[in-house]
Amino acid sequence: MTPLRCFPLALLFWFTALTTVASASRAKPLFDKPKLIVLIVVDQLRSDQLTQNMALFKKGGFKKLMEEGSYIPFAEYPLLQNLTCPGHALIVSGSTPAHNKIPLNEWFSFSEKKVIPCTFDPQHGHSPKNFLGSTIGDELRLNNSKAKVVSLALKDRSAIMLGGHSALAAYWFHVDKNLWVTSSYYQNVPLHLREVRRPMIPEKNTELPFEPQQLRKALPKKAFDASKSFNRTLKWGTKDGLSHPIAGKAVFDFAEFLIEQYELGTDEVTDFLALSLSNHDYGGHLFGPHAPETLEILLNEDEQLAGFLKGLKKRIGEKSFWVILTADHGVAPLVETALTVQIPAGRIDLKSAINVVEDQLKKKLALSRKLDPFNTDAYLFKS
């Protein structure tokens, strides 16, 4: 038997010895078993956004988790390019795309003959069908089928990956319907929870002023330069509108609603709630990671997080729930921002690049007629 194969047995004896000693001494556990585990993913949150702005945070939000929890600011995911879908899949499973089969947000399907999203399911529309393996929630359900697992996010792919295969429901925000929706994959969702417009959200096409309210509160009066402040209007019901701080509040409000509806954390069986703040990602793409608008979004998230944690403490008890906060990926600076400090940067014209590649392929492969990926007879190669 090789040393490698001996290791699990040695580990088993080690744990057995520890268990025996602990039982004999009746030592108190290091921590109590939680009634609820809450996973919060801030989509596109860079770790330096927390370290650089810690002085601006309130006591009960990001700062509370950073100062009182296990804080790991330099963690990395071993992926070539992280995106929303593979990032969320990795967080809840600990596995990379080579194992969980979620490499991108979307890919070309030869069976469907089209590009499909990572959550595509021909039977249910959206589901975790393409994800291979198990998640935190799945393992909790395997350990005790009475465990309740619920997930939510503005994006469907975020909510579905976080929920895993055995979630009672995964909810996402349907912009066109202006509703929180789920999939028929989740068979046991009560009828009144299949499409939800509670808590209240703005009517479509509502104009939302986006002003630096939290920045004004966080920065000293002398430090806040009004000439550099922003004041714009976003329209609810659009992708850009989802970057407004009210979208983050909608996620936390709906999470509180689901905790109540599903009675999460009300018994001795550990439940799991996972939520993703997709609004941070929408804002980051719209404004860039270094923009004051993005900082305003972050400060609003800090205030919303503080309120959410305070509500959990009141409802469940401070020692009865665990909180995990992380991000699915970061983001590079905008080209314009990088150029201001002489960092080489630019944008690729994808359409032109694709045309160049296709022209070269046609010359190289000497195709006799129009390229058809589903007709292998169309490929005539010259030796």
C-alpha positions as CSV (number, residue, x, y, z in Angstrom):
1,M,0.0,0.0,0.0
2,T,1.4,3.4,-1.0
3,P,1.8,6.2,1.6
4,L,-0.8,8.2,-0.2
5,R,-3.4,5.5,0.3
6,C,-2.5,5.1,3.9
7,F,-3.2,8.8,4.6
8,P,-7.0,8.6,4.8
9,L,-6.8,5.8,7.3
10,A,-4.2,7.7,9.5
11,L,-6.5,10.8,9.3
12,L,-9.4,8.6,10.4
13,F,-7.5,7.4,13.5
14,W,-6.4,11.0,14.2
15,F,-10.0,12.2,14.2
16,T,-11.1,9.2,16.2
17,A,-8.5,9.9,18.9
18,L,-9.6,13.5,19.0
19,T,-13.2,12.5,19.3
20,T,-12.4,10.1,22.1
21,V,-10.4,12.7,24.1
22,A,-13.2,15.3,23.5
23,S,-15.8,12.9,24.7
24,A,-13.9,11.9,27.8
25,S,-13.3,15.5,28.8
26,R,-16.7,16.7,27.7
27,A,-15.2,19.8,26.2
28,K,-17.6,22.5,25.0
29,P,-17.8,22.9,21.2
30,L,-15.9,25.8,19.8
31,F,-19.2,27.2,18.4
32,D,-22.8,26.4,18.4
33,K,-24.5,24.8,15.3
34,P,-26.2,27.6,13.4
35,K,-29.9,27.6,12.6
36,L,-29.2,29.5,9.4
37,I,-26.2,30.0,7.1
38,V,-26.4,33.1,5.0
39,L,-24.1,33.4,1.9
40,I,-23.9,36.9,0.4
41,V,-22.1,37.3,-3.0
42,V,-21.4,40.9,-4.1
43,D,-21.1,40.5,-7.9
44,Q,-17.9,42.1,-9.2
45,L,-16.7,43.3,-5.8
46,R,-12.9,43.9,-5.8
47,S,-11.2,43.2,-2.5
48,D,-9.5,46.6,-2.6
49,Q,-12.9,48.3,-2.7
50,L,-13.3,47.1,0.9
51,T,-9.7,47.8,2.2
52,Q,-9.5,51.3,0.6
53,N,-12.9,52.4,1.9
54,M,-13.1,50.8,5.3
55,A,-13.0,54.2,7.1
56,L,-16.2,55.1,5.3
57,F,-18.2,52.0,6.3
58,K,-20.7,52.0,9.2
59,K,-20.1,49.7,12.2
60,G,-22.8,47.1,11.4
61,G,-22.1,46.3,7.8
62,F,-18.9,45.4,5.9
63,K,-16.7,46.7,8.8
64,K,-18.5,44.3,11.3
65,L,-17.7,41.3,9.1
66,M,-14.1,42.5,8.4
67,E,-13.3,43.2,12.1
68,E,-15.2,40.4,13.8
69,G,-15.0,37.6,11.2
70,S,-12.3,35.6,9.4
71,Y,-11.2,38.2,6.8
72,I,-9.2,36.9,3.8
73,P,-8.6,39.9,1.5
74,F,-6.1,38.2,-0.9
75,A,-8.0,35.0,-1.8
76,E,-8.0,34.0,-5.5
77,Y,-10.0,31.6,-7.6
78,P,-7.9,29.2,-9.8
79,L,-9.8,30.1,-13.0
80,L,-8.4,31.6,-16.3
81,Q,-11.3,34.1,-16.6
82,N,-14.0,34.3,-13.9
83,L,-17.5,35.3,-14.8
84,T,-20.8,35.4,-13.0
85,C,-22.0,31.8,-13.7
86,P,-18.7,29.9,-13.1
87,G,-17.9,32.2,-10.2
88,H,-21.1,31.5,-8.3
89,A,-20.8,27.8,-9.2
90,L,-17.3,27.7,-7.7
91,I,-18.3,29.5,-4.5
92,V,-21.0,27.0,-3.5
93,S,-19.2,23.9,-4.7
94,G,-15.5,24.5,-4.3
95,S,-15.0,23.0,-7.8
96,T,-13.6,24.4,-11.0
97,P,-15.2,24.3,-14.5
98,A,-13.2,21.2,-15.4
99,H,-15.3,19.4,-12.8
100,N,-18.6,21.3,-12.5
101,K,-18.9,21.9,-16.3
102,I,-19.8,25.6,-16.0
103,P,-17.0,27.3,-17.9
104,L,-18.8,30.5,-19.0
105,N,-22.1,32.4,-18.8
106,E,-23.1,30.9,-22.1
107,W,-21.7,28.6,-24.8
108,F,-22.6,27.0,-28.1
109,S,-24.7,23.8,-27.8
110,F,-24.3,21.3,-30.7
111,S,-27.5,19.5,-29.6
112,E,-29.5,22.7,-29.6
113,K,-27.6,24.3,-32.5
114,K,-27.5,27.6,-30.8
115,V,-25.8,29.6,-28.0
116,I,-27.4,28.7,-24.7
117,P,-27.1,30.3,-21.2
118,C,-25.5,28.3,-18.5
119,T,-28.9,27.7,-16.9
120,F,-30.6,26.5,-20.0
121,D,-33.0,23.6,-19.6
122,P,-35.3,22.6,-22.5
123,Q,-37.9,21.2,-20.1
124,H,-38.1,23.9,-17.5
125,G,-36.5,27.0,-19.2
126,H,-33.9,27.5,-16.4
127,S,-32.5,25.1,-13.9
128,P,-29.1,23.8,-12.5
129,K,-29.3,20.9,-15.0
130,N,-25.9,21.8,-16.6
131,F,-24.1,22.0,-13.2
132,L,-22.3,18.8,-12.3
133,G,-21.6,18.0,-8.6
134,S,-23.0,19.2,-5.3
135,T,-23.2,22.5,-3.4
136,I,-23.3,23.6,0.2
137,G,-27.1,23.5,0.1
138,D,-27.1,20.1,-1.6
139,E,-24.9,18.6,1.1
140,L,-27.1,20.1,3.9
141,R,-30.1,18.5,2.3
142,L,-28.3,15.2,1.9
143,N,-27.5,15.4,5.6
144,N,-31.0,16.2,6.6
145,S,-33.9,16.4,4.1
146,K,-35.7,18.9,6.4
147,A,-33.1,21.5,5.8
148,K,-34.5,24.4,3.7
149,V,-32.4,25.9,0.9
150,V,-33.4,29.1,-0.8
151,S,-31.5,31.5,-3.1
152,L,-32.1,34.8,-4.9
153,A,-30.4,37.3,-7.1
154,L,-31.2,39.9,-9.8
155,K,-29.6,37.5,-12.3
156,D,-31.1,34.1,-13.0
157,R,-27.7,32.4,-13.4
158,S,-26.5,33.7,-10.0
159,A,-29.6,32.6,-8.1
160,I,-29.7,29.1,-9.8
161,M,-26.1,28.3,-9.2
162,L,-26.2,29.4,-5.6
163,G,-29.3,27.2,-5.0
164,G,-27.8,24.0,-6.4
165,H,-29.8,21.0,-7.4
166,S,-31.9,20.6,-4.2
167,A,-33.0,24.2,-3.4
168,L,-36.7,24.6,-2.5
169,A,-36.6,27.6,-4.8
170,A,-34.2,30.0,-6.6
171,Y,-35.6,33.4,-7.4
172,W,-34.4,36.1,-9.8
173,F,-35.7,39.4,-11.0
174,H,-37.5,39.4,-14.4
175,V,-37.0,42.9,-15.7
176,D,-39.8,42.7,-18.4
177,K,-42.4,41.3,-15.9
178,N,-41.1,43.5,-13.1
179,L,-41.5,40.5,-10.8
180,W,-39.4,38.1,-8.8
181,V,-39.8,34.7,-10.5
182,T,-38.7,31.1,-10.3
183,S,-38.6,28.1,-12.5
184,S,-41.0,25.1,-12.9
185,Y,-37.9,23.0,-12.0
186,Y,-38.7,23.8,-8.3
187,Q,-41.8,21.7,-8.0
188,N,-42.8,22.5,-4.5
189,V,-43.0,26.3,-4.6
190,P,-46.3,27.5,-3.2
191,L,-48.5,29.1,-5.8
192,H,-48.4,32.5,-4.2
193,L,-44.6,32.4,-4.3
194,R,-44.1,31.6,-7.9
195,E,-44.3,35.2,-9.1
196,V,-43.9,37.8,-6.4
197,R,-44.1,41.6,-6.4
198,R,-43.5,42.0,-2.7
199,P,-41.9,43.8,-1.1
200,M,-42.9,46.7,-3.3
201,I,-40.7,47.7,-6.2
202,P,-40.9,50.7,-8.5
203,E,-43.3,50.6,-11.5
204,K,-41.6,50.2,-14.8
205,N,-40.2,53.3,-16.5
206,T,-40.0,55.1,-13.1
207,E,-37.2,57.7,-13.2
208,L,-34.8,57.2,-10.3
209,P,-32.5,60.0,-9.3
210,F,-29.0,58.8,-8.6
211,E,-27.3,61.2,-6.2
212,P,-24.3,60.8,-3.9
213,Q,-26.3,60.7,-0.6
214,Q,-24.1,58.1,1.2
215,L,-20.9,59.8,0.0
216,R,-22.1,63.1,1.5
217,K,-22.8,61.3,4.8
218,A,-19.5,59.3,4.8
219,L,-17.0,62.1,3.8
220,P,-16.2,65.1,5.9
221,K,-17.8,68.3,4.5
222,K,-14.4,69.7,3.5
223,A,-13.5,66.5,1.7
224,F,-16.6,66.3,-0.3
225,D,-16.1,68.2,-3.5
226,A,-19.5,69.1,-4.8
227,S,-18.1,70.0,-8.2
228,K,-17.0,66.4,-8.7
229,S,-20.3,64.9,-7.5
230,F,-22.7,63.2,-9.9
231,N,-26.4,63.7,-10.4
232,R,-28.1,61.5,-13.0
233,T,-31.4,59.7,-13.5
234,L,-31.8,56.0,-14.2
235,K,-34.9,54.4,-15.5
236,W,-36.3,51.3,-13.7
237,G,-37.0,48.4,-16.0
238,T,-33.8,48.7,-17.9
239,K,-30.4,47.0,-17.3
240,D,-28.8,50.3,-16.4
241,G,-31.7,50.9,-13.9
242,L,-30.7,47.8,-12.0
243,S,-27.4,49.5,-11.0
244,H,-29.4,52.0,-8.9
245,P,-28.9,51.4,-5.1
246,I,-32.6,50.7,-4.9
247,A,-32.0,47.4,-6.7
248,G,-29.7,46.3,-3.9
249,K,-32.3,47.2,-1.4
250,A,-34.8,45.2,-3.3
251,V,-32.6,42.1,-3.0
252,F,-32.2,42.5,0.8
253,D,-35.9,43.2,1.2
254,F,-36.9,40.2,-0.7
255,A,-34.4,38.1,1.2
256,E,-36.1,39.1,4.5
257,F,-39.5,38.3,2.9
258,L,-38.3,34.8,1.9
259,I,-36.8,34.2,5.4
260,E,-40.3,34.8,6.8
261,Q,-42.2,32.9,4.1
262,Y,-40.0,29.8,4.3
263,E,-39.5,30.1,8.0
264,L,-35.8,29.8,7.7
265,G,-33.8,29.4,10.9
266,T,-36.8,28.6,13.0
267,D,-35.8,25.1,14.2
268,E,-32.7,23.1,15.1
269,V,-32.1,22.0,11.4
270,T,-29.6,24.2,9.7
271,D,-31.1,26.1,6.8
272,F,-29.2,27.9,4.0
273,L,-30.0,31.2,2.3
274,A,-27.9,32.5,-0.5
275,L,-28.2,35.9,-2.2
276,S,-26.2,37.8,-4.8
277,L,-26.1,41.6,-5.2
278,S,-26.1,41.7,-9.0
279,N,-26.6,45.5,-8.9
280,H,-22.9,46.0,-8.0
281,D,-21.9,44.3,-11.2
282,Y,-24.4,46.3,-13.3
283,G,-23.0,49.5,-11.8
284,G,-19.4,48.4,-12.2
285,H,-19.9,47.8,-15.9
286,L,-21.8,51.1,-16.3
287,F,-19.5,53.4,-14.3
288,G,-16.2,51.5,-13.8
289,P,-14.7,50.3,-10.5
290,H,-13.0,53.6,-9.6
291,A,-16.0,55.9,-10.3
292,P,-17.7,57.8,-7.4
293,E,-21.0,56.3,-8.6
294,T,-19.6,52.8,-7.8
295,L,-18.5,54.0,-4.4
296,E,-22.0,55.3,-3.8
297,I,-23.4,51.9,-4.7
298,L,-20.9,50.2,-2.3
299,L,-21.8,52.6,0.6
300,N,-25.5,51.9,0.0
301,E,-24.8,48.2,0.1
302,D,-22.9,48.7,3.4
303,E,-26.0,50.4,4.9
304,Q,-28.3,47.8,3.5
305,L,-26.1,45.0,4.8
306,A,-26.1,46.5,8.3
307,G,-29.9,46.7,8.3
308,F,-30.2,43.1,7.1
309,L,-27.8,41.8,9.7
310,K,-29.6,43.7,12.4
311,G,-32.9,42.2,11.3
312,L,-31.4,38.7,11.4
313,K,-30.1,39.3,14.9
314,K,-33.6,40.4,16.0
315,R,-35.4,37.5,14.3
316,I,-33.0,34.5,14.9
317,G,-30.5,35.6,17.5
318,E,-27.0,36.8,16.9
319,K,-25.4,33.4,17.8
320,S,-27.9,31.4,15.7
321,F,-26.7,32.4,12.2
322,W,-23.5,32.5,10.2
323,V,-22.7,34.9,7.5
324,I,-20.3,34.4,4.6
325,L,-19.6,37.4,2.3
326,T,-17.5,37.0,-0.9
327,A,-17.4,37.9,-4.6
328,D,-17.7,35.9,-7.8
329,H,-15.1,38.0,-9.6
330,G,-13.5,41.4,-9.7
331,V,-13.1,43.7,-12.7
332,A,-10.4,45.6,-14.6
333,P,-10.3,49.4,-14.6
334,L,-12.0,51.2,-17.5
335,V,-9.7,51.9,-20.4
336,E,-10.0,55.7,-19.9
337,T,-9.0,55.3,-16.2
338,A,-6.0,53.2,-17.0
339,L,-4.7,55.6,-19.7
340,T,-4.8,58.5,-17.2
341,V,-1.9,56.8,-15.4
342,Q,0.0,55.7,-18.5
343,I,-1.2,52.0,-18.3
344,P,-1.4,50.6,-21.9
345,A,-5.1,49.9,-22.5
346,G,-7.5,49.8,-25.4
347,R,-10.6,48.1,-26.8
348,I,-11.0,45.3,-29.3
349,D,-13.3,45.6,-32.2
350,L,-14.8,42.2,-32.0
351,K,-16.7,42.3,-35.2
352,S,-13.6,43.2,-37.2
353,A,-11.6,40.5,-35.3
354,I,-14.2,37.8,-36.1
355,N,-14.2,38.8,-39.8
356,V,-10.4,38.5,-39.9
357,V,-10.5,35.0,-38.3
358,E,-13.2,33.8,-40.6
359,D,-11.4,35.0,-43.7
360,Q,-8.2,33.2,-42.6
361,L,-10.2,30.0,-41.9
362,K,-11.8,30.1,-45.3
363,K,-8.4,30.4,-47.0
364,K,-6.8,27.8,-44.8
365,L,-9.5,25.2,-45.1
366,A,-10.4,26.1,-48.7
367,L,-14.1,25.6,-48.1
368,S,-16.2,24.8,-51.2
369,R,-19.3,26.4,-49.9
370,K,-20.7,28.3,-46.9
371,L,-19.4,27.1,-43.6
372,D,-22.0,24.8,-41.9
373,P,-20.8,23.4,-38.6
374,F,-23.5,20.7,-38.6
375,N,-22.7,19.3,-42.1
376,T,-19.3,17.6,-42.0
377,D,-19.5,17.0,-45.8
378,A,-19.1,20.8,-46.3
379,Y,-15.5,20.7,-45.2
380,L,-13.1,20.0,-48.2
381,F,-9.5,20.1,-47.1
382,K,-6.5,20.4,-49.3
383,S,-3.5,18.3,-48.3
